[in-house]
Amino acid sequence: LRTSELPKTQALWSPRVGFNWDVFGDRSVQVRGGSGIFSGRPAFVWISNQMSKNGILTGSWRDDNTTGGYPFSPDVTKYNLPPNPGQPASSYNIAVSDPEFKYPQTWKTNVAVDKTLPYGIIATAEFIYNKEINNVTYINANLEPANGTLSGPDNRPAYPGLGLSGTPQNNANRVNDNITDAILLKNTNKGQGYSATIKLERPTTRGLSAMVAYNYSNTKDLMSAGSIAFSSWRDNFSVNGNNLPTVAFSNNDLRHRIIAAVTYRKEYAKHFASQISLFYQAQNQGRFSYRINGDLNGDQTATNDLLYVPENANELNFEEYTITVSGNPVTFTAEQQAAAFDAFINQDDYLSTRRGLYAERNGVLMPFVSTLDLSFVQEFFLDIKGKRNTLQFRVDIFNFGNLLNDDWGVGNTIVNSSPLQFRSINANGEPIYRFSTVNNQLPTATYRTRVTIDDVWQMQIGLRYTFN
């Protein structure tokens, strides 16, 4: 792998076919759909990672104008920078690309039926399926492969240098000792998703319109990559190590969503119009992963190891520890931690179904939250030289339900997605943990009430003049 070599030019083809069939020729039943390949817009940040993480740029320095003593000079050695002129850095990280890397492509297929019902209602059912062709994934090419396993019920692969202290020896994990990580950008065809939607809609008639819809989606990928090479690899939670990920739920998987809207508009007295609208939505609040706090398998990453859920907490080894609360020591024994962790698993809807198994990446589907928004518009208009001019006063109340009841429209936040802290490896090769405290107590619940700007009602007032 060479940082001087960028991916070569690739021709991407996007053939597609679509159809629209008026079944009876009167637009009462319409069947439509299509299938084809869609190519993504080039995300050049993926390539620019290689230019900035090239093994030559060893650091940066700037004058923040607080000292005033470092004016610009073309002599790079004037202020003793760089620290070792002409010498490579003692350690560095790099980003590289597969020479055959292609920009993302997805095969998309959809089919839908629209049916006219009595009272002017239109019913729609639609199904969409996506299959990855060239998605993005990363590996750390400088990471040595696993050379053993942990002992006990959690027998995941272990990487070189993981000693009894539980602290990995970096050089033992590296192919090249001077390189901290070499993140390689590659393609994968693993991953797919589908969604199904049903909708009832009544188009505007005599000022009234309404709609209600439900969507179910299921999306899985090998990696939900971001813009930065290293963090994309580091944050791809796994059991076997991030060079050996498995297909799991995407960061963007939503699963269930219900929306409904109703609007009524009335013009009157030749110069006035009033409109009121309500918009309701209910959906899952996202997904998260249960992980270990610490580098359990010695792969140089301390936040990525998915949690093993024991048949019972006595399968795990806990160490006693003491914290200070209001100046007084509080000790949590191994037995207390095991019992509390068992109770924590039992109350969790997801963990209680994974006894004897590993937690999945994004395996936890968070609860529903419902919100109701209200909008009111009052208009006054006049015809000036044959054109309508409108003065509009508008009030939007977001999360209007919360204005009516403090408990409505309030979401959840996760108490601790990494409940076990990895401490060390015992003589039998088994991990030793602490069940971590939250607010000086062992946690007993998965969620607590969220307190953000989105959990309270907000009002927005607007005034607009329109020249037509």
C-alpha positions in Angstrom: 0.0 0.0 0.0 1.3 3.4 -1.0 -0.1 6.8 0.1 1.1 8.2 -3.3 -1.3 6.1 -5.3 -4.9 7.2 -5.6 -7.7 5.0 -6.9 -7.7 4.7 -10.6 -10.4 6.0 -12.9 -13.5 3.8 -13.0 -16.4 3.9 -15.4 -19.7 3.5 -13.5 -22.9 2.5 -15.4 -26.4 3.2 -14.1 -28.9 1.4 -16.2 -32.5 1.7 -15.0 -36.0 0.8 -16.2 -39.4 2.1 -15.0 -43.1 1.7 -15.7 -46.4 3.3 -14.9 -49.6 1.3 -15.7 -53.1 2.8 -15.6 -54.8 -0.6 -15.2 -58.4 0.3 -16.2 -57.6 3.4 -18.3 -59.5 5.7 -15.9 -56.8 6.4 -13.3 -58.7 4.5 -10.6 -55.9 1.9 -10.2 -52.3 2.7 -11.0 -49.3 0.3 -10.8 -45.9 1.8 -11.0 -42.3 0.8 -10.2 -38.8 0.4 -11.5 -35.4 -1.1 -11.0 -31.9 0.0 -11.6 -28.5 1.0 -10.4 -27.9 4.4 -8.8 -24.3 5.9 -8.4 -23.5 8.2 -5.5 -22.0 11.6 -5.8 -18.2 11.5 -5.3 -17.4 12.0 -1.6 -13.9 13.5 -2.1 -13.2 13.6 1.6 -12.7 9.9 1.5 -9.8 10.5 -0.9 -8.5 13.6 0.8 -8.0 11.5 4.0 -5.1 9.9 2.2 -3.6 13.3 1.4 -3.6 14.5 5.0 -2.7 11.2 6.6 0.3 10.4 4.4 3.1 9.7 6.9 4.9 12.9 6.0 2.7 15.6 7.7 4.0 15.1 11.3 2.1 17.9 13.0 0.8 21.5 12.8 1.5 24.8 14.5 0.0 28.2 14.4 0.4 31.6 15.9 -2.8 32.5 17.8 -1.7 36.2 18.1 -1.7 36.0 21.9 2.1 36.3 22.1 2.9 38.3 19.0 6.4 36.9 18.8 6.1 34.6 15.7 5.7 36.5 12.5 5.8 34.5 9.2 9.2 33.4 8.0 10.0 31.3 4.9 12.8 29.6 7.0 11.0 26.6 8.5 13.8 26.1 11.0 13.7 29.6 12.4 11.4 28.6 15.4 12.9 25.1 15.7 10.1 23.6 13.6 9.9 20.9 12.6 11.4 19.3 15.7 13.6 16.9 13.7 14.4 18.4 10.3 14.9 15.8 7.6 13.9 12.9 9.8 10.6 11.0 9.7 8.4 11.0 12.7 8.9 8.3 15.3 5.3 7.2 14.8 2.5 8.3 12.6 -0.8 7.1 11.1 -1.8 6.9 7.4 -4.9 6.6 5.3 -4.7 4.6 2.0 -7.1 3.5 -0.7 -7.6 0.3 -2.6 -6.5 1.1 -6.2 -9.7 -0.6 -7.4 -12.0 1.5 -5.2 -15.2 2.7 -6.8 -17.7 5.3 -5.7 -20.9 3.9 -4.1 -23.5 2.2 -6.1 -26.8 0.7 -5.0 -29.3 -1.4 -6.9 -32.8 -0.1 -6.1 -36.1 -1.7 -6.9 -39.6 -0.4 -6.1 -43.2 -1.3 -6.9 -46.3 0.6 -5.8 -50.1 0.6 -6.3 -52.3 3.7 -6.1 -56.1 3.1 -5.7 -58.9 5.6 -5.7 -61.4 5.0 -2.9 -64.8 6.5 -2.1 -65.0 10.1 -0.9 -61.9 11.1 -2.9 -59.5 9.1 -0.8 -56.3 7.7 -2.5 -54.7 4.6 -1.0 -51.1 3.8 -1.7 -49.0 0.8 -1.0 -45.3 0.8 -1.9 -42.3 -1.5 -1.4 -38.7 -0.5 -1.9 -35.6 -2.8 -1.8 -32.0 -1.7 -1.9 -28.9 -3.9 -2.4 -25.4 -2.5 -2.1 -23.1 -2.9 -5.0 -20.1 -0.7 -4.0 -20.5 0.5 -0.5 -17.7 1.9 1.7 -15.8 0.0 4.3 -12.5 0.3 6.1 -9.9 -2.0 7.7 -6.7 -1.3 9.6 -4.1 -2.8 7.4 -1.4 -2.4 10.1 -3.3 -4.5 12.7 -1.9 -8.0 13.2 -4.5 -10.7 13.1 -5.9 -12.3 16.3 -3.6 -15.1 17.7 -5.9 -16.6 20.4 -9.2 -16.3 22.2 -10.4 -15.3 25.6 -11.4 -18.1 28.0 -14.7 -18.7 29.6 -18.2 -18.2 28.0 -16.9 -15.1 26.2 -14.3 -16.7 24.0 -14.0 -13.9 21.4 -10.7 -13.6 19.4 -7.8 -11.9 21.3 -5.1 -9.9 19.6 -1.3 -10.1 20.2 0.1 -8.4 23.3 -3.0 -8.6 25.5 -1.4 -9.5 28.8 -2.7 -10.2 32.3 -2.9 -6.5 33.0 -5.5 -6.2 30.2 -3.3 -3.5 28.6 -2.4 -4.3 24.9 1.2 -3.9 23.9 0.9 -1.7 20.8 4.0 -2.9 19.0 2.8 -6.5 19.3 -0.4 -5.5 17.5 1.3 -3.6 14.6 2.7 -5.0 11.4 4.9 -1.9 11.2 5.8 -0.7 14.7 6.2 3.0 13.6 2.7 3.2 12.2 -0.1 3.5 14.7 -2.8 2.7 12.2 -3.1 2.4 8.4 -6.8 2.7 7.5 -7.6 1.2 4.1 -10.6 2.4 2.1 -12.3 -0.4 0.3 -15.6 -1.5 -1.3 -18.1 -4.0 -0.1 -21.2 -5.4 -1.6 -22.6 -6.5 1.7 -25.7 -4.8 3.0 -29.3 -4.4 2.0 -32.5 -2.7 3.1 -36.1 -2.6 2.4 -39.1 -0.4 3.4 -42.8 -0.8 3.1 -45.3 2.1 3.2 -49.1 2.3 3.3 -50.8 5.7 3.0 -54.3 7.1 2.9 -54.6 10.6 1.5 -57.5 12.9 0.8 -56.4 15.8 -1.5 -57.7 19.3 -0.8 -61.4 19.5 -1.3 -63.3 22.6 -0.1 -60.3 23.7 1.9 -59.8 20.4 3.7 -56.9 17.9 3.2 -55.8 15.0 5.3 -53.2 12.2 5.2 -52.0 9.3 7.3 -49.2 6.9 6.6 -47.2 4.1 8.2 -43.6 3.1 7.2 -41.7 0.0 8.2 -38.0 -0.2 7.3 -35.1 -2.6 7.8 -31.6 -1.6 6.8 -28.4 -3.5 7.4 -24.8 -2.7 6.4 -21.3 -3.7 7.1 -20.3 -0.3 8.3 -22.1 3.1 8.6 -19.1 5.0 7.5 -18.5 8.7 8.1 -16.1 11.2 6.6 -13.0 10.4 8.6 -11.2 7.2 7.9 -9.9 6.3 11.4 -13.1 7.1 13.3 -15.2 5.2 10.7 -13.1 2.1 11.4 -12.8 2.7 15.1 -16.6 3.2 15.7 -17.7 0.1 13.8 -18.6 -2.0 16.8 -17.8 -5.7 16.6 -17.1 -9.0 18.4 -14.2 -10.4 16.3 -12.4 -7.0 15.8 -13.1 -4.2 13.4 -11.2 -5.8 10.6 -13.8 -8.6 10.7 -17.1 -6.9 10.9 -20.5 -8.6 10.3 -23.6 -7.2 8.6 -25.8 -5.6 11.3 -28.4 -2.9 11.6 -27.4 0.4 10.1 -27.0 3.6 12.2 -29.9 5.0 10.0 -32.3 2.1 10.5 -35.6 3.6 11.8 -38.0 0.6 11.8 -41.4 2.1 12.6 -42.8 5.6 11.7 -46.3 6.9 11.6 -47.2 10.3 10.3 -50.6 12.1 10.0 -51.5 15.6 8.9 -54.7 17.6 8.5 -55.1 21.1 7.1 -58.2 23.3 6.7 -58.1 26.7 4.9 -61.0 29.1 4.5 -61.1 32.4 2.6 -63.9 34.8 3.6 -65.1 38.4 3.5 -63.1 38.9 0.2 -59.9 40.0 2.0 -59.2 37.3 4.6 -58.1 33.7 4.9 -57.4 31.5 7.9 -55.6 28.2 7.9 -55.0 25.7 10.7 -52.8 22.6 10.4 -51.9 19.7 12.7 -49.0 17.3 12.0 -48.5 14.2 14.1 -45.6 11.7 14.0 -44.6 8.7 16.1 -41.3 6.8 15.6 -38.6 4.9 17.2 -35.9 7.2 18.7 -33.0 5.3 16.9 -30.7 2.5 17.7 -27.7 1.9 19.9 -25.2 -0.8 20.8 -24.3 -2.3 24.1 -20.5 -2.3 24.4 -17.6 -2.9 26.9 -15.8 0.1 28.4 -12.1 -0.7 27.6 -10.0 -2.7 25.1 -11.3 -6.2 25.9 -9.6 -8.0 23.0 -6.4 -6.0 22.6 -7.0 -4.6 19.1 -5.9 -1.1 20.1 -9.5 0.2 20.3 -11.2 0.8 23.7 -14.8 1.6 22.6 -15.7 -1.0 20.0 -16.1 -4.4 21.8 -19.7 -5.6 21.8 -21.0 -6.8 25.2 -21.3 -10.5 26.0 -24.6 -11.1 27.8 -24.2 -13.9 30.3 -26.7 -16.7 31.0 -26.4 -15.4 34.5 -24.0 -12.8 35.9 -22.1 -15.4 37.9 -20.5 -16.4 34.6 -18.6 -13.2 34.8 -15.7 -12.1 37.1 -16.2 -8.8 39.0 -13.7 -7.0 41.2 -14.6 -5.2 44.3 -14.1 -1.4 44.2 -14.8 1.7 46.3 -15.9 5.2 45.4 -16.3 8.3 47.5 -19.8 9.8 48.0 -20.1 13.0 49.9 -16.7 12.3 51.5 -17.7 8.8 52.6 -16.3 5.6 51.0 -18.9 3.3 49.4 -17.8 -0.2 48.4 -19.4 -2.4 45.8 -18.6 -6.1 46.3 -18.3 -8.6 43.5 -21.5 -10.3 44.6 -23.4 -7.0 44.7 -22.2 -6.2 41.2 -23.2 -9.6 39.8 -26.7 -9.4 41.3 -27.2 -5.8 40.1 -26.0 -6.7 36.6 -28.4 -9.6 36.5 -31.3 -7.4 37.5 -30.2 -4.8 34.9 -30.3 -7.4 32.2 -33.7 -8.7 33.2 -35.3 -5.3 33.1 -33.9 -4.5 29.6 -36.2 -5.6 26.8 -33.2 -6.3 24.5 -30.5 -7.8 26.8 -33.0 -10.2 28.4 -33.4 -11.8 25.0 -29.6 -12.2 24.4 -28.7 -14.4 27.3 -25.6 -16.5 26.3 -25.1 -14.4 23.2 -23.3 -11.2 22.1 -25.1 -7.9 21.8 -25.5 -6.9 18.1 -24.3 -3.7 16.6 -27.2 -1.3 16.8 -29.2 -4.2 18.2 -31.2 -2.1 20.6 -34.3 -0.4 19.1 -35.2 2.6 21.3 -38.8 3.3 22.4 -41.4 5.3 20.5 -41.8 9.0 20.9 -44.8 10.9 19.6 -45.1 14.6 18.8 -47.9 16.9 17.6 -47.2 20.2 15.8 -49.7 23.0 15.4 -49.6 25.8 12.8 -52.0 28.7 12.4 -51.9 31.2 9.5 -54.0 34.4 9.2 -53.9 36.3 5.9 -55.1 39.7 4.8 -55.0 40.5 1.1 -55.8 43.3 -1.3 -55.8 43.5 -5.1 -53.3 46.2 -6.2 -53.2 46.9 -9.9 -54.8 43.5 -10.6 -52.4 41.5 -8.4 -53.0 40.1 -5.0 -50.8 41.4 -2.2 -50.9 39.4 1.0 -49.9 40.2 4.6 -49.5 36.9 6.4 -49.2 36.3 10.2 -48.1 32.8 11.2 -47.8 31.0 14.5 -46.1 27.6 14.7 -46.0 25.6 17.9 -43.6 22.7 17.7 -44.3 19.7 20.1 -47.7 21.3 20.8 -48.7 18.2 22.8 -46.1 19.1 25.4 -47.8 22.5 25.9 -50.9 20.6 26.8 -49.2 18.0 29.0 -45.6 18.1 30.3 -45.3 14.3 29.8 -46.2 14.3 26.1 -43.6 14.5 23.4 -40.7 13.8 25.8 -37.9 11.4 24.6 -35.5 9.1 26.3 -31.8 9.1 26.9 -29.6 6.1 27.5 -28.3 5.6 31.1 -25.2 3.7 30.1 -24.5 1.8 26.9 -21.2 0.5 28.2 -22.2 -0.8 31.6 -19.2 -3.1 32.2 -15.7 -1.7 32.6 -13.0 -4.1 31.5 -10.2 -4.1 34.2 -7.8 -7.0 33.5 -7.3 -10.7 32.5 -7.1 -13.3 35.2 -4.7 -16.3 35.2 -7.3 -18.4 33.4 -7.5 -15.9 30.5 -10.9 -14.6 31.6 -11.9 -11.0 31.8 -12.4 -9.2 35.1 -15.0 -6.3 35.1 -16.6 -3.6 37.1 -20.3 -2.8 36.8 -20.0 0.9 36.4 -21.9 3.3 38.6 -24.1 6.1 37.3 -24.6 9.1 39.7 -22.7 7.0 42.3 -25.2 4.1 42.1 -25.3 0.8 40.2 -27.8 1.5 37.3 -31.2 -0.2 37.5 -32.8 1.1 34.2 -31.9 1.4 30.6 -33.4 4.9 30.0 -34.1 8.1 31.8 -36.2 11.0 30.7 -34.4 13.2 28.1 -34.1 16.9 28.7 -33.3 18.8 25.5 -34.8 21.6 23.4 -36.7 18.9 21.4 -38.5 17.7 24.5 -40.3 20.9 25.3 -42.8 22.9 23.2 -41.5 25.8 21.2 -43.3 28.7 19.5 -42.3 30.5 16.4 -44.0 33.7 15.2 -43.6 35.0 11.7 -44.8 38.0 9.6 -44.5 38.0 5.8 -45.6 40.3 3.0 -46.0 38.7 -0.4 -46.0 40.7 -3.7 -47.8 38.6 -6.3 
